[in-house]
Amino acid sequence: MQNRAPDPLMTWMLCGLAILITVANSTSLPTSGGLWSHIGHCTDSTPSDIWNGHYYVLVTSVFLHANFLQGLGITHLAFNIYWMFRMGSVLETTIGTLYYFLFWVGAAIVGSCAELAVTGGTAIGLSGVVYAIFGLMWAGRGRYPEWGEWASPANIQMFIGWGLLCYVLTAMHQMSVANWTHAGGLAFGYAVGLLFFVRRQRWIGASVLSVLLAVSVLSVTFMPWSADWTFWKGNKAFEAGNYPRAVYWYNKCIENGFDKDTAWGNIASAWHNKGIIDSQNQHIKDAAADFELESQANNHTTQPPL
């Protein structure tokens, strides 16, 4: 008699959490209070939260999906839950719950970090993890026949085609998709598959994973190319009272394409607090004067950066 495969309890739980948090988020306000609101908004986050050390956001953010009461929100949730449940169940029963969970967490982190590194923004949804599971099955389909059933030529075309279409729609401003989460997840899953299941290509898998690890570390520690990260660095220096350093980072964020009015206003605030206003630069002088008038109107002498 053939032994029955264990139930994919971890997959069921992860899918259930995603549904619960998304429904709660879509039907409550963050300010309404109560358990339901707390469940729905416990994963609300910004890039600053991550850069301030709340690294768990890289994982928890994947449970939240777009508001299922608006637009394509229900499609976003349904698509991810379907593929997560079907492929995740197969993966969990073939490699075991522990290895499956470790892979799942790694995929969530790498996908979130890829989006953060390239766009300076956070992502929501399980799609990065789904792409990672698909990538692992694609690379390792020669080891497990059941993986090959999901990493079929038709599904390969569908996943790659959908990913490319999402890039096009995002570029055309028709949809807002975390494309780099998809790409990062797929690369992570495929690289893990090569490393553990394709002996002759292990070096490729190890190389790709090394690059992804480096990108992930940089995304939460040092991104001088990012407008959002350099603006955040300016704010941190401002809050610490290091105004010359704040000005340096605000200038960097302008070079990286950050909103000039916001950055110039904070530069003016920094110089104002330091007691130095460059009379040769009318832009700074005018911004500082506006800042001083606003400060007087609000009955205080300093104002935190925007």
C-alpha positions in Angstrom: 0.0 0.0 0.0 1.4 3.4 -1.0 2.0 5.9 1.7 -0.3 9.0 1.5 1.6 12.3 1.0 1.3 14.6 4.0 -1.1 17.5 3.8 0.5 20.8 2.8 -0.5 22.5 6.0 2.0 25.3 5.7 0.7 26.3 2.2 -2.9 26.3 3.5 -1.8 28.5 6.4 0.1 31.0 4.3 -2.8 31.3 1.8 -5.2 31.7 4.6 -3.2 34.5 6.1 -3.0 36.3 2.8 -6.8 36.1 2.4 -7.5 37.2 6.0 -5.1 40.2 5.9 -6.2 41.4 2.5 -10.0 41.2 3.3 -9.4 42.9 6.7 -7.3 45.6 5.0 -10.0 46.2 2.3 -12.8 46.4 4.8 -11.3 48.6 7.6 -9.5 51.8 8.2 -6.1 52.0 9.9 -7.5 54.6 12.3 -10.7 52.7 13.2 -9.1 50.6 15.9 -10.0 47.2 17.1 -8.7 43.7 16.2 -10.0 43.6 12.7 -8.3 46.9 11.8 -5.1 45.7 13.4 -5.1 42.5 11.4 -5.8 44.4 8.2 -3.1 47.0 8.6 -0.4 45.1 10.5 1.5 44.8 7.3 1.2 48.5 6.2 4.7 49.7 5.6 6.9 52.2 3.7 10.5 51.9 2.5 11.5 54.0 5.4 10.3 51.4 7.8 12.6 48.9 6.3 15.6 51.3 6.2 14.9 52.1 9.8 15.5 48.4 10.7 12.0 46.8 10.4 13.3 44.1 8.2 10.3 41.8 8.9 8.4 44.0 6.5 10.2 42.3 3.6 8.3 39.2 4.5 5.0 40.4 5.9 4.3 42.7 3.0 3.6 39.7 0.7 0.5 38.8 2.6 -1.3 42.0 1.6 -2.9 42.4 -1.8 -4.7 45.2 -3.6 -8.1 46.2 -2.3 -10.3 43.4 -3.5 -13.3 45.8 -3.5 -11.7 48.1 -6.1 -10.5 47.6 -9.7 -8.5 44.5 -10.3 -7.9 43.8 -6.6 -10.0 40.6 -6.5 -8.1 39.3 -9.6 -4.7 40.1 -7.9 -5.7 38.1 -4.8 -7.4 35.2 -6.7 -4.5 34.8 -9.2 -1.8 34.6 -6.5 -3.8 32.4 -4.2 -4.6 29.9 -7.0 -1.0 29.5 -8.1 0.3 29.6 -4.5 -2.1 26.9 -3.4 -1.6 24.6 -6.4 2.1 24.8 -6.9 3.0 25.5 -3.2 1.1 22.3 -2.2 3.1 20.2 -4.6 6.4 21.8 -3.5 5.7 21.4 0.2 4.8 17.7 -0.2 8.0 17.0 -2.3 10.7 18.8 -0.3 9.1 18.8 3.2 7.6 21.6 5.2 10.8 22.9 6.8 12.7 23.3 3.5 9.6 24.7 1.9 9.2 27.3 4.6 12.8 28.4 4.4 12.6 28.7 0.6 9.3 30.6 0.9 10.8 33.1 3.3 13.9 33.5 1.2 11.8 34.1 -1.9 9.7 36.8 -0.1 12.9 38.6 1.1 14.7 38.5 -2.3 11.6 39.6 -4.2 10.9 42.5 -1.9 14.6 43.5 -1.9 14.7 43.4 -5.7 11.8 45.9 -5.9 13.3 48.1 -3.2 16.7 48.1 -4.9 15.5 49.1 -8.3 12.5 51.3 -7.6 13.1 52.5 -4.1 9.5 51.3 -3.2 7.9 48.4 -1.5 5.7 45.7 -3.1 2.7 43.8 -1.9 1.3 40.4 -2.8 2.5 36.8 -3.2 3.4 37.1 -6.9 7.1 37.2 -6.2 6.9 34.0 -4.1 4.7 32.4 -6.8 7.3 33.2 -9.5 10.0 31.8 -7.2 8.1 28.5 -6.8 7.6 28.3 -10.5 11.3 29.1 -11.1 12.4 26.3 -8.7 10.0 23.8 -10.4 11.3 24.9 -13.8 14.9 24.3 -13.0 14.3 21.1 -11.0 11.6 19.5 -13.2 14.1 16.8 -14.2 14.3 15.6 -10.6 10.6 15.5 -9.8 8.1 14.6 -12.5 5.3 16.4 -10.7 7.2 19.6 -11.0 7.4 19.1 -14.7 3.6 19.0 -14.8 3.5 22.6 -13.5 6.6 23.8 -15.3 5.1 22.7 -18.6 5.9 24.5 -21.9 2.5 26.2 -21.8 3.0 27.5 -18.2 6.5 28.6 -19.0 5.2 30.7 -21.9 2.3 32.0 -19.7 4.5 33.1 -16.7 7.2 34.7 -18.9 4.6 36.3 -21.2 2.6 37.7 -18.3 5.8 39.0 -16.7 6.7 40.8 -19.9 3.2 42.1 -20.4 3.3 43.6 -16.9 6.5 45.5 -17.7 4.8 46.9 -20.8 1.6 47.9 -19.0 3.6 49.5 -16.2 5.7 51.5 -18.7 2.5 52.6 -20.4 1.1 53.6 -17.0 -1.9 51.3 -17.4 -1.1 49.2 -14.3 1.2 49.5 -11.4 3.0 46.2 -11.0 6.0 45.2 -8.9 7.8 43.9 -11.9 11.2 43.6 -10.1 9.6 41.4 -7.4 8.5 39.0 -10.2 12.0 39.1 -11.7 13.8 38.7 -8.4 11.5 35.8 -7.3 11.9 34.0 -10.6 15.7 34.4 -10.6 15.9 33.2 -6.9 13.8 30.1 -7.5 15.5 29.1 -10.7 19.0 29.7 -9.1 18.0 27.5 -6.1 16.8 24.8 -8.5 20.1 24.9 -10.5 22.2 24.8 -7.3 20.4 21.8 -5.7 19.0 19.8 -8.6 21.1 20.4 -11.7 24.7 19.2 -10.9 26.4 20.6 -14.0 24.9 24.0 -13.6 25.4 24.5 -9.8 28.0 27.2 -10.4 25.5 29.2 -12.3 22.9 28.9 -9.5 25.5 29.8 -6.9 26.6 32.8 -8.9 23.1 34.1 -9.4 22.3 33.6 -5.7 25.5 35.6 -4.8 24.3 38.5 -6.9 20.8 38.4 -5.4 22.3 38.3 -1.9 24.4 41.3 -2.6 21.5 43.2 -4.1 19.3 42.3 -1.1 21.9 43.5 1.4 22.5 46.8 -0.5 18.8 47.4 -0.8 18.4 47.7 3.0 21.8 49.3 3.8 23.3 51.5 1.0 21.6 52.8 -2.1 23.2 56.0 -3.3 21.6 55.6 -6.7 18.1 55.8 -5.2 16.2 59.1 -5.0 14.1 57.8 -2.1 17.0 56.3 -0.1 19.1 59.4 -0.4 16.2 61.6 0.6 15.7 59.3 3.6 19.4 59.6 4.5 19.0 63.4 4.3 16.0 63.2 6.7 18.0 61.0 9.1 20.9 63.5 9.1 18.5 66.4 9.6 16.8 64.7 12.6 20.3 64.1 14.1 21.1 67.8 13.7 23.9 67.1 11.2 22.7 69.8 8.7 25.7 69.9 6.4 25.4 66.2 5.9 21.6 66.5 5.4 22.3 69.0 2.6 24.7 66.6 1.0 22.1 63.8 0.9 19.3 66.2 -0.3 21.5 67.3 -3.2 22.2 63.7 -4.0 18.5 62.9 -4.1 17.9 65.8 -6.5 20.6 64.4 -8.7 18.8 61.0 -8.6 15.5 62.6 -9.7 13.7 63.4 -6.4 11.1 66.1 -6.3 13.1 69.3 -6.4 10.7 71.5 -4.5 10.5 69.2 -1.6 14.3 68.7 -1.5 15.1 72.4 -1.9 12.6 73.1 0.9 14.5 70.7 3.2 17.8 72.1 2.2 16.6 75.6 3.1 15.4 74.2 6.4 18.7 72.6 7.1 20.7 75.8 6.4 18.2 77.9 8.3 18.6 75.7 11.4 22.4 75.9 11.0 22.2 79.7 10.7 23.8 79.8 7.3 22.0 81.1 4.2 23.8 81.4 1.0 23.0 84.9 -0.3 24.3 84.0 -3.7 21.7 81.3 -4.2 18.3 83.0 -4.5 16.5 79.7 -4.6 17.8 78.7 -1.2 17.3 82.2 0.2 13.7 82.3 -0.9 12.9 78.8 0.4 14.5 79.7 3.7 12.4 82.8 4.0 9.2 80.8 3.3 10.3 78.3 5.9 10.8 81.1 8.5 7.4 82.6 7.8 5.7 79.2 8.1 7.6 78.5 11.4 6.5 81.8 12.9 2.9 81.0 11.8 3.1 77.7 13.6 4.7 79.2 16.7 7.9 77.1 16.5 11.4 77.7 15.1 12.1 74.4 13.5 10.2 72.0 11.3 11.0 68.4 10.5 11.7 67.6 6.9 8.9 66.6 4.6 
